[in-house]
Amino acid sequence: MKNPRVASLFSILLPGLGQLYLKDYAKGWTLICIDIGIFVSLWISHSWFACVLLAVVYLGIMIPAAIDAFQNATGRPRVFTGESIPYVLWMLFAVGPFAIPLLWQSQKFSRRAKSGWTIFVILIALLMIATLNWMASFLNALMQQNSGG
């Protein structure tokens, strides 16, 4: 048996570490990928709003990861699994494509539903990237116009 407090602490430090400590490799690496996505987003974002939003998303991942690691280490039934449809959907909406492995691990979704959600999440992510890219170009042009005139 692994120590539940250590597992939980690892997942507080970095969601997924507690799961890796418990040898739950699929969930651990999925959470690590999500963490990487959040850190990359923080690194490239240049606004306080984005940082606050990403911090909320991070907490929404860290807290369930820590609870999950504790429950797994104590042998209690896990609440945050791929078998919880609301949890899987929350992760898809919170972190987008980084949660697709969690979706595909779930037995609650049919193959058709998994394919549909995968396509939907990827399209939404691409749409958001294109929109943010357009907004950045527009704001950059606006700032250059105001500084030159």
ROSEDO-722998 format. One record per residue (C-alpha): residue number from 1; residue in three letters; x, y, z. Coordinates in Angstrom, 1 decimal, decimal comma, padded with zeros to 4 digits. Layout:
<rec><resi>NUM</resi><resn>ala</resn><east>X</east><north>Y</north><up>Z</up></rec>
...
This chain:
<rec><resi>1</resi><resn>met</resn><east>000,0</east><north>000,0</north><up>000,0</up></rec>
<rec><resi>2</resi><resn>lys</resn><east>001,2</east><north>003,5</north><up>-000,9</up></rec>
<rec><resi>3</resi><resn>asn</resn><east>000,8</east><north>006,4</north><up>001,5</up></rec>
<rec><resi>4</resi><resn>pro</resn><east>-002,5</east><north>008,3</north><up>000,7</up></rec>
<rec><resi>5</resi><resn>arg</resn><east>-001,1</east><north>011,6</north><up>002,0</up></rec>
<rec><resi>6</resi><resn>val</resn><east>002,0</east><north>011,4</north><up>-000,1</up></rec>
<rec><resi>7</resi><resn>ala</resn><east>-000,1</east><north>010,5</north><up>-003,2</up></rec>
<rec><resi>8</resi><resn>ser</resn><east>-002,4</east><north>013,5</north><up>-002,5</up></rec>
<rec><resi>9</resi><resn>leu</resn><east>000,5</east><north>015,8</north><up>-001,9</up></rec>
<rec><resi>10</resi><resn>phe</resn><east>002,2</east><north>014,8</north><up>-005,2</up></rec>
<rec><resi>11</resi><resn>ser</resn><east>-001,1</east><north>015,6</north><up>-007,0</up></rec>
<rec><resi>12</resi><resn>ile</resn><east>-001,3</east><north>018,9</north><up>-005,3</up></rec>
<rec><resi>13</resi><resn>leu</resn><east>002,2</east><north>019,8</north><up>-006,4</up></rec>
<rec><resi>14</resi><resn>leu</resn><east>001,6</east><north>018,6</north><up>-010,0</up></rec>
<rec><resi>15</resi><resn>pro</resn><east>-001,7</east><north>016,9</north><up>-011,0</up></rec>
<rec><resi>16</resi><resn>gly</resn><east>-000,7</east><north>013,4</north><up>-012,2</up></rec>
<rec><resi>17</resi><resn>leu</resn><east>002,3</east><north>012,9</north><up>-010,0</up></rec>
<rec><resi>18</resi><resn>gly</resn><east>000,2</east><north>011,2</north><up>-007,3</up></rec>
<rec><resi>19</resi><resn>gln</resn><east>-001,3</east><north>008,9</north><up>-010,0</up></rec>
<rec><resi>20</resi><resn>leu</resn><east>002,2</east><north>008,0</north><up>-011,3</up></rec>
<rec><resi>21</resi><resn>tyr</resn><east>003,3</east><north>007,4</north><up>-007,7</up></rec>
<rec><resi>22</resi><resn>leu</resn><east>000,4</east><north>004,9</north><up>-007,4</up></rec>
<rec><resi>23</resi><resn>lys</resn><east>001,3</east><north>003,3</north><up>-010,8</up></rec>
<rec><resi>24</resi><resn>asp</resn><east>-001,9</east><north>004,5</north><up>-012,4</up></rec>
<rec><resi>25</resi><resn>tyr</resn><east>000,1</east><north>005,4</north><up>-015,5</up></rec>
<rec><resi>26</resi><resn>ala</resn><east>-002,8</east><north>006,1</north><up>-017,9</up></rec>
<rec><resi>27</resi><resn>lys</resn><east>-004,4</east><north>008,7</north><up>-015,7</up></rec>
<rec><resi>28</resi><resn>gly</resn><east>-001,1</east><north>010,1</north><up>-014,5</up></rec>
<rec><resi>29</resi><resn>trp</resn><east>000,3</east><north>010,8</north><up>-017,9</up></rec>
<rec><resi>30</resi><resn>thr</resn><east>-003,0</east><north>012,2</north><up>-019,1</up></rec>
<rec><resi>31</resi><resn>leu</resn><east>-003,0</east><north>014,7</north><up>-016,2</up></rec>
<rec><resi>32</resi><resn>ile</resn><east>000,7</east><north>015,5</north><up>-016,9</up></rec>
<rec><resi>33</resi><resn>cys</resn><east>-000,2</east><north>016,3</north><up>-020,5</up></rec>
<rec><resi>34</resi><resn>ile</resn><east>-003,0</east><north>018,5</north><up>-019,3</up></rec>
<rec><resi>35</resi><resn>asp</resn><east>-000,6</east><north>020,3</north><up>-017,0</up></rec>
<rec><resi>36</resi><resn>ile</resn><east>001,8</east><north>020,8</north><up>-019,9</up></rec>
<rec><resi>37</resi><resn>gly</resn><east>-001,0</east><north>022,4</north><up>-021,9</up></rec>
<rec><resi>38</resi><resn>ile</resn><east>-001,9</east><north>024,7</north><up>-019,0</up></rec>
<rec><resi>39</resi><resn>phe</resn><east>001,8</east><north>025,7</north><up>-018,5</up></rec>
<rec><resi>40</resi><resn>val</resn><east>002,3</east><north>026,4</north><up>-022,2</up></rec>
<rec><resi>41</resi><resn>ser</resn><east>-000,9</east><north>028,5</north><up>-022,3</up></rec>
<rec><resi>42</resi><resn>leu</resn><east>000,4</east><north>030,5</north><up>-019,3</up></rec>
<rec><resi>43</resi><resn>trp</resn><east>003,8</east><north>030,9</north><up>-020,9</up></rec>
<rec><resi>44</resi><resn>ile</resn><east>002,3</east><north>032,3</north><up>-024,1</up></rec>
<rec><resi>45</resi><resn>ser</resn><east>-000,5</east><north>034,3</north><up>-022,6</up></rec>
<rec><resi>46</resi><resn>his</resn><east>000,1</east><north>038,0</north><up>-022,1</up></rec>
<rec><resi>47</resi><resn>ser</resn><east>-003,0</east><north>039,1</north><up>-020,1</up></rec>
<rec><resi>48</resi><resn>trp</resn><east>-003,9</east><north>038,9</north><up>-016,5</up></rec>
<rec><resi>49</resi><resn>phe</resn><east>-007,4</east><north>037,6</north><up>-017,5</up></rec>
<rec><resi>50</resi><resn>ala</resn><east>-005,9</east><north>034,6</north><up>-019,2</up></rec>
<rec><resi>51</resi><resn>cys</resn><east>-003,7</east><north>033,9</north><up>-016,2</up></rec>
<rec><resi>52</resi><resn>val</resn><east>-006,6</east><north>034,0</north><up>-013,8</up></rec>
<rec><resi>53</resi><resn>leu</resn><east>-008,7</east><north>031,8</north><up>-016,0</up></rec>
<rec><resi>54</resi><resn>leu</resn><east>-005,9</east><north>029,3</north><up>-016,4</up></rec>
<rec><resi>55</resi><resn>ala</resn><east>-005,4</east><north>029,3</north><up>-012,6</up></rec>
<rec><resi>56</resi><resn>val</resn><east>-009,1</east><north>028,5</north><up>-012,1</up></rec>
<rec><resi>57</resi><resn>val</resn><east>-008,8</east><north>025,7</north><up>-014,7</up></rec>
<rec><resi>58</resi><resn>tyr</resn><east>-005,6</east><north>024,4</north><up>-012,9</up></rec>
<rec><resi>59</resi><resn>leu</resn><east>-007,5</east><north>024,3</north><up>-009,6</up></rec>
<rec><resi>60</resi><resn>gly</resn><east>-010,3</east><north>022,5</north><up>-011,3</up></rec>
<rec><resi>61</resi><resn>ile</resn><east>-007,8</east><north>019,8</north><up>-012,2</up></rec>
<rec><resi>62</resi><resn>met</resn><east>-005,6</east><north>019,8</north><up>-009,2</up></rec>
<rec><resi>63</resi><resn>ile</resn><east>-008,3</east><north>019,3</north><up>-006,6</up></rec>
<rec><resi>64</resi><resn>pro</resn><east>-010,0</east><north>016,3</north><up>-008,2</up></rec>
<rec><resi>65</resi><resn>ala</resn><east>-006,5</east><north>014,8</north><up>-008,9</up></rec>
<rec><resi>66</resi><resn>ala</resn><east>-005,5</east><north>015,1</north><up>-005,3</up></rec>
<rec><resi>67</resi><resn>ile</resn><east>-008,8</east><north>013,6</north><up>-004,1</up></rec>
<rec><resi>68</resi><resn>asp</resn><east>-008,5</east><north>010,8</north><up>-006,7</up></rec>
<rec><resi>69</resi><resn>ala</resn><east>-004,9</east><north>010,0</north><up>-005,6</up></rec>
<rec><resi>70</resi><resn>phe</resn><east>-006,0</east><north>009,9</north><up>-001,9</up></rec>
<rec><resi>71</resi><resn>gln</resn><east>-009,0</east><north>007,6</north><up>-002,7</up></rec>
<rec><resi>72</resi><resn>asn</resn><east>-006,9</east><north>005,3</north><up>-004,9</up></rec>
<rec><resi>73</resi><resn>ala</resn><east>-004,2</east><north>004,9</north><up>-002,2</up></rec>
<rec><resi>74</resi><resn>thr</resn><east>-006,8</east><north>004,1</north><up>000,5</up></rec>
<rec><resi>75</resi><resn>gly</resn><east>-008,7</east><north>001,7</north><up>-001,7</up></rec>
<rec><resi>76</resi><resn>arg</resn><east>-011,9</east><north>003,7</north><up>-001,6</up></rec>
<rec><resi>77</resi><resn>pro</resn><east>-014,1</east><north>003,9</north><up>-004,7</up></rec>
<rec><resi>78</resi><resn>arg</resn><east>-012,8</east><north>006,7</north><up>-006,9</up></rec>
<rec><resi>79</resi><resn>val</resn><east>-015,1</east><north>009,6</north><up>-007,7</up></rec>
<rec><resi>80</resi><resn>phe</resn><east>-013,1</east><north>011,2</north><up>-010,6</up></rec>
<rec><resi>81</resi><resn>thr</resn><east>-012,8</east><north>008,5</north><up>-013,2</up></rec>
<rec><resi>82</resi><resn>gly</resn><east>-013,5</east><north>008,1</north><up>-016,9</up></rec>
<rec><resi>83</resi><resn>glu</resn><east>-016,7</east><north>006,4</north><up>-015,7</up></rec>
<rec><resi>84</resi><resn>ser</resn><east>-018,1</east><north>009,8</north><up>-014,5</up></rec>
<rec><resi>85</resi><resn>ile</resn><east>-019,6</east><north>011,4</north><up>-017,5</up></rec>
<rec><resi>86</resi><resn>pro</resn><east>-019,8</east><north>014,9</north><up>-015,8</up></rec>
<rec><resi>87</resi><resn>tyr</resn><east>-016,1</east><north>014,7</north><up>-014,9</up></rec>
<rec><resi>88</resi><resn>val</resn><east>-015,1</east><north>013,7</north><up>-018,5</up></rec>
<rec><resi>89</resi><resn>leu</resn><east>-017,2</east><north>016,5</north><up>-020,0</up></rec>
<rec><resi>90</resi><resn>trp</resn><east>-015,8</east><north>019,0</north><up>-017,5</up></rec>
<rec><resi>91</resi><resn>met</resn><east>-012,3</east><north>018,0</north><up>-018,4</up></rec>
<rec><resi>92</resi><resn>leu</resn><east>-013,1</east><north>018,3</north><up>-022,2</up></rec>
<rec><resi>93</resi><resn>phe</resn><east>-014,5</east><north>021,8</north><up>-021,7</up></rec>
<rec><resi>94</resi><resn>ala</resn><east>-011,8</east><north>022,9</north><up>-019,3</up></rec>
<rec><resi>95</resi><resn>val</resn><east>-008,7</east><north>021,7</north><up>-021,1</up></rec>
<rec><resi>96</resi><resn>gly</resn><east>-009,9</east><north>020,7</north><up>-024,5</up></rec>
<rec><resi>97</resi><resn>pro</resn><east>-007,9</east><north>018,2</north><up>-026,6</up></rec>
<rec><resi>98</resi><resn>phe</resn><east>-005,6</east><north>017,4</north><up>-023,6</up></rec>
<rec><resi>99</resi><resn>ala</resn><east>-008,5</east><north>015,5</north><up>-022,0</up></rec>
<rec><resi>100</resi><resn>ile</resn><east>-009,2</east><north>013,3</north><up>-025,1</up></rec>
<rec><resi>101</resi><resn>pro</resn><east>-007,3</east><north>010,4</north><up>-023,7</up></rec>
<rec><resi>102</resi><resn>leu</resn><east>-009,5</east><north>010,4</north><up>-020,6</up></rec>
<rec><resi>103</resi><resn>leu</resn><east>-012,6</east><north>010,3</north><up>-022,9</up></rec>
<rec><resi>104</resi><resn>trp</resn><east>-011,2</east><north>007,3</north><up>-024,8</up></rec>
<rec><resi>105</resi><resn>gln</resn><east>-010,5</east><north>005,4</north><up>-021,6</up></rec>
<rec><resi>106</resi><resn>ser</resn><east>-014,1</east><north>005,8</north><up>-020,5</up></rec>
<rec><resi>107</resi><resn>gln</resn><east>-016,5</east><north>002,8</north><up>-020,9</up></rec>
<rec><resi>108</resi><resn>lys</resn><east>-019,5</east><north>005,2</north><up>-020,5</up></rec>
<rec><resi>109</resi><resn>phe</resn><east>-019,2</east><north>006,6</north><up>-024,0</up></rec>
<rec><resi>110</resi><resn>ser</resn><east>-019,9</east><north>004,6</north><up>-027,1</up></rec>
<rec><resi>111</resi><resn>arg</resn><east>-017,3</east><north>004,6</north><up>-029,9</up></rec>
<rec><resi>112</resi><resn>arg</resn><east>-019,6</east><north>007,0</north><up>-031,9</up></rec>
<rec><resi>113</resi><resn>ala</resn><east>-019,9</east><north>009,4</north><up>-029,0</up></rec>
<rec><resi>114</resi><resn>lys</resn><east>-016,1</east><north>009,3</north><up>-028,4</up></rec>
<rec><resi>115</resi><resn>ser</resn><east>-015,5</east><north>010,1</north><up>-032,1</up></rec>
<rec><resi>116</resi><resn>gly</resn><east>-018,1</east><north>012,8</north><up>-032,1</up></rec>
<rec><resi>117</resi><resn>trp</resn><east>-016,7</east><north>014,5</north><up>-028,9</up></rec>
<rec><resi>118</resi><resn>thr</resn><east>-013,1</east><north>014,2</north><up>-030,2</up></rec>
<rec><resi>119</resi><resn>ile</resn><east>-014,0</east><north>015,9</north><up>-033,4</up></rec>
<rec><resi>120</resi><resn>phe</resn><east>-016,1</east><north>018,5</north><up>-031,6</up></rec>
<rec><resi>121</resi><resn>val</resn><east>-013,4</east><north>019,4</north><up>-029,1</up></rec>
<rec><resi>122</resi><resn>ile</resn><east>-010,7</east><north>019,6</north><up>-031,8</up></rec>
<rec><resi>123</resi><resn>leu</resn><east>-012,8</east><north>021,8</north><up>-033,9</up></rec>
<rec><resi>124</resi><resn>ile</resn><east>-013,6</east><north>024,1</north><up>-031,0</up></rec>
<rec><resi>125</resi><resn>ala</resn><east>-009,9</east><north>024,3</north><up>-030,1</up></rec>
<rec><resi>126</resi><resn>leu</resn><east>-009,0</east><north>025,2</north><up>-033,7</up></rec>
<rec><resi>127</resi><resn>leu</resn><east>-011,8</east><north>027,8</north><up>-033,8</up></rec>
<rec><resi>128</resi><resn>met</resn><east>-010,6</east><north>029,3</north><up>-030,5</up></rec>
<rec><resi>129</resi><resn>ile</resn><east>-006,9</east><north>029,4</north><up>-031,8</up></rec>
<rec><resi>130</resi><resn>ala</resn><east>-008,0</east><north>031,1</north><up>-035,0</up></rec>
<rec><resi>131</resi><resn>thr</resn><east>-010,2</east><north>033,6</north><up>-033,1</up></rec>
<rec><resi>132</resi><resn>leu</resn><east>-007,4</east><north>034,5</north><up>-030,7</up></rec>
<rec><resi>133</resi><resn>asn</resn><east>-004,9</east><north>034,8</north><up>-033,5</up></rec>
<rec><resi>134</resi><resn>trp</resn><east>-007,3</east><north>037,2</north><up>-035,3</up></rec>
<rec><resi>135</resi><resn>met</resn><east>-007,9</east><north>039,2</north><up>-032,2</up></rec>
<rec><resi>136</resi><resn>ala</resn><east>-004,2</east><north>039,5</north><up>-031,5</up></rec>
<rec><resi>137</resi><resn>ser</resn><east>-003,5</east><north>040,7</north><up>-035,0</up></rec>
<rec><resi>138</resi><resn>phe</resn><east>-006,4</east><north>043,2</north><up>-034,8</up></rec>
<rec><resi>139</resi><resn>leu</resn><east>-005,3</east><north>044,5</north><up>-031,4</up></rec>
<rec><resi>140</resi><resn>asn</resn><east>-001,7</east><north>044,7</north><up>-032,6</up></rec>
<rec><resi>141</resi><resn>ala</resn><east>-002,7</east><north>046,7</north><up>-035,7</up></rec>
<rec><resi>142</resi><resn>leu</resn><east>-004,9</east><north>049,0</north><up>-033,5</up></rec>
<rec><resi>143</resi><resn>met</resn><east>-002,1</east><north>049,6</north><up>-031,1</up></rec>
<rec><resi>144</resi><resn>gln</resn><east>000,4</east><north>050,4</north><up>-034,0</up></rec>
<rec><resi>145</resi><resn>gln</resn><east>-002,2</east><north>052,8</north><up>-035,5</up></rec>
<rec><resi>146</resi><resn>asn</resn><east>-002,7</east><north>054,6</north><up>-032,2</up></rec>
<rec><resi>147</resi><resn>ser</resn><east>001,0</east><north>054,9</north><up>-031,4</up></rec>
<rec><resi>148</resi><resn>gly</resn><east>001,8</east><north>056,2</north><up>-034,9</up></rec>
<rec><resi>149</resi><resn>gly</resn><east>-000,9</east><north>058,7</north><up>-035,1</up></rec>
